[in-house]
Amino acid sequence: MQSTHPAHILSILLTTLLTLLATIVSGVPAPAPDPELQATEAAVPSPPGPAVYPPTPTLDDKDQGVCDRAGIYICRNPNFSPPCTHQTFCLGSSDSSCTRLDGKALSIGPDPGITCLFYRNGVCRNFGDGVLRLRYPGIAKVQGRFFSFLCFRG
């Protein structure tokens, strides 16, 4: 009497399929090599040393398409004391406009005419932990750490 156990049936089915596949594969001739695709040492020389690639060019504003840009002044010390940087970015409220920070800013000042929302996470969302809204001239002593921001005109 033959077994009707599912594992036994699966084993028989798998063996049959593998046998059929082996029969099909063994009867198919290998494709002939294309002489035009054969590489030789003369056709594809090895580089003389480690590969050196030119730097990737940076895009300026006109290459990046339409983007209304603005900036913020960020200092690592209170009262806008150095070291400070002025970072520029695209304005907007979409996810692609979310700009990340390292959480070390102690003074922040948006450009005149710009309003920025600073978030305590890196994804420009308020998860109940508060949002800092700043306009020019900004704030000389930030309370807490902020890891992302969005800015817009107004």
N, C-alpha and C positions, 0 to 999 in steps of 0.2 A: 504494500500500500504506500502511495506517495504522500509526502508531507505537504500540508497546505499552510504551514506556518508562514507568515509574511516574510520573515528573514530568509527562509529557504527559497521562496518564490523570487524575492529580490536578487538573491545570489544567482539563481538560474538565469534570470533576465539580464543581469550584468555580464555574466559569462558569455551569453549569446551575443549581446551587443559588442563586446570586446572582440569576439571571434569574427563577427561580421566586419567590424572596422579594420582589423588586421588584414582580412582578405581584400578589402577595397584598396587599402593603402599599398599593399604589396604588388598589386596589379597596375598601379599608376607609375609610368616612367618619370624619372626626375627631369625637370626642365633643363634644356641645354643652356650653358652660360652664354650671355650676350657679350660678344667681343667688344662692343662699344663701352660697356660698363666695367670692363676689367681694368683695375688700377695697377700701375706699376710704380716702382720707386722713382722712375724718371718723371712720371706724370704727377705724382703727389709727393714732393720732397718733404722730409721731416724738417721742422724748424731747427735752426742752429742752436738754440738755447731755450730757456723758459719763454713761454709766450708772453708778449707785452702788447697790451691792447690800448688804444687811445682812450682818453677819458670820454665819458658820455657827455655830449654837449648839454648845457642847461638851456631851458626855454625861457625866453623873455615874455613879457605880457602879451605882445602881439601874437606870439606863437601859441599861447595857451587859450586863445579864443576870447570870448567876451567874459570879462571878470572885473567887477567893480572892486578895486583894492583899497585897503586902508591899513593902519598899523596901530600897534600898542607899544608903549615904552615899559619895559619890565626890568626891575632892579632886584638883586638878591639881598639887599639891605633895606631897612626902613628909611623913610624920608628921601627916597630917590637917590640914595648914596650908591656909588659904584661897588661892584661892576653892574652895568646896565646895558641892555640891548634894545634896539627898535626892530620889532618883527612885523613884516607885512604879510598879508593873507587876503584871500577872497572873502568878500562880505556875503552874508546869506544865512539862512536858517536851516539848510538841508544838512543831512549827515555828511556830505562831502565838504561842507564848509566848517565842520567841527575841527578846531585846531587844538592839538594836545600841548600840555605844559608838563614840566617835571615836578611841580608841586613845591618849588623852592622860591617862588617869587614873594617878596615882602613889600614891594611897592609896585603899583600897576597904574598906568595912565593911557587911556585910549586917545587917539588923535582927535582934534576938535571936530565936532559934528557927528561923532560916532558913539553909539551905545553898545556896550558889550555885556554879555551874560557869562559869568564864570561859574563852573560846576566843580564839585568835589570828587568827580569821577572822570574817566577818560573818554566818555561817550556823549557828552553834552546832554545829559538827562537829569532831571530832578527826581531823585528817589526819596524825597522827604528829608534830605540832608542839607537843604538850603541852596540858594542861588545868590550870587553877588552881582548886582546890576551896577555898572559903572559908566559914567560919562566923563568927558574932559573936565577937570584936569586929572581925575582919577583918585586914588587913595594912597596916602603916604605910608600907612602901616596896615597891611592885610592881616586879618585875624583868621587863622586856619590855613589849610592848604587847598589849592585849586589845581585841577589836572586837565581841564579843557575849557574852551570858550567858543562862543559864537558872537559875531558883531554885525551891526547893520547901521544904516544911516539914520540919524535922528536922535 
